[in-house]
Amino acid sequence: MYTIESLIGKQISFRKNVIPLQPSENIMPRKALEALSSDFNHRYSLVMDSDYRGIRVHNAYAGTEFSEELVETVEKLAISGTEFGFSDVRPISGHIAALQVLGNILKEGEKFLYIPEEWGGYDGYMQQYIPSLLHLKSEKIPMLNWKIDYQKLGKYGKDYSAIILGASIFFHPYDLKIVREMFPDSYILYDASHILGLIMQGEFQKNLSLIDVLYGSTHKNFPGPQGGLILGRKDLEENVKRNSIWKYYDNFHLGRIAALGISLEFLKNFEYAKKCIQNTQLLLKGLVESGVSIYNPPQFTESCMMMINHPEVARISMQLEKNNILIDRIGRVGLNEVTMMGLSKEHILKISTMISEIVNGRKFLNLGDILNILGDIKMP
């Protein structure tokens, strides 16, 4: 039986010796990691601005001056340079952010459209999950392969309160102008969990001003701590934030918010989004040229995610893991983490060759080749 301390050490050692290509994971800058374990991590802050036994109370806790300033500062930082008018950094996950947005702006019984799970959509929007919890009704957006079938979508009625875009398998941006024209009175919501880092640096999706509320996880494509983030139109701020405490969370983890702020500052001066897309295209080209089948040809992807198309992809994922290369069990490959790690073009081409060899039947790679790649890395 391992001690907790030894397990932490084993995890650190393990991660130093693998090439991480899972689109749902990332690393954050060392300063953000330090912020995550700062004194803020032990503290509470609960703004009340209400009367308690005849006395006006602003915050339920004492010693919260810097905690309140932290939240305000990070929220301003999150919308800096964007087209959004407010942010909420309190949600403790992307899923909770989705619950908060939908629960606060939609009424019981209302309907929304979402990207179907069979085309990469987030399972949480299936009727038995978030809609059931909030007493909403969800229906699937018609798809043509991995893109929205706008022609069929245009024939839908107008009785949908919201359209949720975004997916867990996310290859292409959306034509937001068409969606807005089709549904002028509906909320356009955008689950950016898997492309948030790209969005925050102005890449991938155009016409963000047509989005009412954007939300997502801060630990997938975005290089931050595990948690959630909401961005939206200024006039929706009061509604989106309304009664969030007690409904969706209590303590909202100030240490995480501090780490999120450091990651946001980091992205102001670090070329990440363009590099992430470039690395994806480079790896993709190498895999295709080596005979690896990838979903969604001929364009494959415009984001920083691709997916291997193989009947035994789960077995291939396990074999890659034995060779210190991590992709998830459905074959998704993400360049989030290795881009943050600073891998060069030469490294990406070597990784392409390694994956191709495993897909094409080789059992074991030369571990020294992998360790040589990792030895060149300088963490941010």
N, C-alpha and C positions, 0 to 999 in steps of 0.2 A: 504494500500500500504506500503510494507516494504521499509526501507531505505537500501542502499547498505551495510552499515556497519552492520545492523541487519541481513541481508541475509548471510553475511560472518560468523557471529556468529552462526546463525542457522545451516549453513553447517558444521561448526566445531563440534558443539554439536551433530548433526545427525551422523557424521562419527565416533564419539566416542562410539556410541551405536549400531553399526552394525558389522556383520561378513562379510567382503568383499571377495567374491569368483569369481570375474569377471576377466577373463584372459587378458582383454585389459586394466586393471588398476593396478597400484601399488603405493606404497609410496616411498619416498626417504629419506635418512638420514637427520636429522635436520640441520646439517651443510650445506647440499646441498640446503635445503629450504632457509636458510639464504643467501647463495651465489646467489640464484635466485633473491633475492630482494636487492642485493648489488648495489653499485654505477655503476658497469658494466652494469646494466640493463637499464641505461639511455643513454648509449653511442653508438657512431657509430665508425666504422673503415672500411676504404675502400682503400686497397692497390692498387695503380695505376701503379707506376713505368713507367710513361709516361711524355711527355713534355706538359706543359700548358703555352702558350704564351712565349715560349722560355726558360722556367725554368723547370728543371727536378723535378718532384713531385713524392715522394714515396707513400704518403698516402694523400687522399683527405681531411682528417680531421687533426686538431692539437690535441696534447695531447694523442696520441695513443700508446705510447711506451709500456705501460703495457697491453693494449688491444691486440697488436700484439703478445706479449710474452705469453699471456694467450692462444690464439688460438694455437700457436706452441707447448706449453707445453701440452695441452690437447690432441692434435693430436699425440704427441709422447707417451703419457700415454695410449691412446686407442689401440695402436699396441704393447705395451710392453707385452712380454710374449706370443704373438700370432705369427702365421706364415705369417702375412700380412706385406707388405712393406710400405704402406701409409694409412692414414686415412683422412677423411674430416668431420669435426664436424659442419660445417656451415648449412646444410639442416635443415629447421625449422619443418620438420615432416618426418615420414617414407615414406609417399606418395610423398613428394617433392624429397626425396632421390632417389626413384624409377624413377621419371621423369628425374632427373639429369643424372643418370647412363644410362638409355635407350636413352635419348635424345642426349647424348654426345658420346656414343660409337656405336650406330646403325645409319644407313642411312635410309632416307625416302624410303618406299616400302619394306624394309627388313622384314623378318618373325621371330617370336620367339614362342616358346612353353611354356605353363604355366600349373600349376595344375588347373583343372577345378573347377569352383565355386561350382558345385553340389557335389564335394568331398572335400570341405573345402577351395578351392583356393580363393585368394583375388579377389574380384569383380572388383577392379581397372584395372586388366589386360584384362577384357572383351573388345571386339573390340570397343564398343561405348565409352569407357573411355580413358585411357592413349594411347592405340594404335591409336585411332581416332585423338587425339590431336597432336600426334607426326608423324602421317601419316605412321604408322607401321601396320603390320598384325599379329594378334595373333591366335594361334591354340592350342587346348587342348591336354595335355599329356594323353595317355590312362591309365586308372586306373583299378585296381582289388581290389574292396572294397576301403580301405583307403590307399592302397599302389600303387606305380607305377607298371603298367604291363610292365615289362622290355622286355618280349618276343615280345609284340606288338610294343613297342617303337623302338625295334631294326629293325623293318621293315619300319620305316619312312625313307624318303629320307634325304639327307645331306644338303638340301638347307635352313637350319634354322641358322640364324646368332647368336641366343642365346637360351639357355634353362634356364627358370626361375624356380627355386625350392623354396619351402617354401609356407606356407598356413596360413589362418586365423583359421582353425581347423587343428591343427598340432599334430599328434599322433606319427609318426615314422620318424627316420632319413632316409636318402637316401643312396643308393649304388653309391657313386660318381665315383668309379673306372669304373663301368659299363657305367655310363652316359658319362664319358670322352672317353671311348673306342668307344662308338657309335657315338659320335659327336666330333671328335678330332680337328676340325677347328672352332667350335662354342664357344662362350663365355658361361661359366657356371656361372650364376648369382644366388644369394641365398638371398631371402627375409627372414631375420631372425627375423622379428618383434616380433613374439610370442615365440621365444626361445633365444633371444639375451643374456639374463643373464646367461643362461646355456652355451652358446657358449663362452662367455668371461671368464668362469671358466673351459673351457676345457671339458665340458660334452655334451652328447647327440649325436653330429655329429662327425664322424671320417673323416680323410683324407681332412681336410680343405685346404691343400696345392693345391688341385685340383680345388678349386674355384677361378675364376678370380676376381670377385667383390662380396662382401657381404654387405648388407645394411639393415636398418630397423629402427623401432621406438625405442626410448629410455625410454618409459614410460609404457610398457606392462610387459613383463617378466623381462626386465632390470629395476632396481629400480632407475630411474632418472627422470629428468624433461621432459615434453612433447617436442619432437623434433626428429631429425633424425641423423643417423650416417652412414658413408660409410667406408668400409675397403677393401683393394684390393692389387693386385700385383703392385710392385713398378713401373714397366714399363708402367702401365696404368694410373699412377697418373696425368700426364699432360693432358691426353685426358679426364679423368673423371672430372677434375676440370676446364677444359677449358671454359671460358666465362660463368661460372655459375652465377656470378653477372650480373644482368639485365635480364638474361634468366629465372632463377628459384627463385631468391630472390634478395632483395636489402640489407637492414639491416638484419644481421643474428643473432641478439639477443645474445649479449655478456653475459648477466646475465645467460641465459640458458646454455651457454658453460661453464661458471664457475661452475654451479651446476652439469653439466655432469662430469666435472673433479673431483669434490668431490665424486660423486657416483662411479666413476672408482677407485679412491683411496680407498674408503670404501670396495669395493669388493676384494681388494688385501688381506684384513685381516678378511673377514667375510665369514663363510661357508654358502653359499646360494644355489648354483646349486644342489649339492647332496642332501641337506636337502629338497629342493623344490620337487625333484623327489621322495624322500622317503615319504614325506607328501602326495603326490598325490597317491602313491601306497597304503598307509595306509587308506586314505579316500575311495579310490576305493574299497578296500577289504571290508570295513565296509558296503558300500552301496550295493555291490553285495550280500553279505551275508544276508542283510536285504530285499532282493527281488527287489531292484531298478534295472531296466534295463538300461544298459549303452551301448552305441554304440561300435562296433568294437571288439566283443569278439573273441577268448578267451584272447588275449593279451591286448586288450583295448587301452593302451597307454604306450609309453616310454618317454614321455615328462612330463610336469607338467600341462597338460590339459586333461580333459575328457568331455564327453557330455552325458547328460541324454537322454535316448530314451523313449519318452512317447508321445502319440498322443495329449495330452493337456499340453505340456511342458510350453507354454507361461502362461497358467493359474497357473501352479505350481510355475513358477518364480514369478508371482505376489503375490501368497500366501506366498511364502518364504520371499518376501520383507515386507509384512505385519508383519512377524515374525522376522524382523531385520536381515535376511540373504539374501545376494545379489548374484544371479547368473544372467546371461543375458537371454534374452527372447527366445533364441533358445536352451537353456539348457547347454551351455558351462559352465564348472566349472574349475576355475584356482586357483592354490595354491600360486601364486606369492606374493600377499599382506600379507596373513596370515603367510607365511614363513618369510617375512621381519619383521613381528610383533613378531616373536618368539614363536608362538604357539607350545605347547608340544604335545607329542603323546597322552596324556590323553585328551587334548583339541580337537584334530582331531577326536578321537573316539566319543566324545560327539557330535560334529558337524555332524558326520555321522549319528548318531541316530536321531538327530533333522531333518535332511533332509529326512531321511527315513520315519519318522512319517508324514511329510507334504505330501510326494509323495503318501503315503498309505492312505491318507484321513483325517488326523487330521487337524483341522482348526487353532488352536492356540497353541503355545508352551508356556512354562513357561519363561517369559521374564527375571526373576531372574537368570535362568540358563545361559542365554546368557550374561547377565551383569557380572556374576561371572567369566566367561571365559575372557571377555574383561578386567576385573579388574586385572587379573594376568599379563597383557601385559606391557612390557617396550619397548617403541619405540626406534629405533636405533638413 
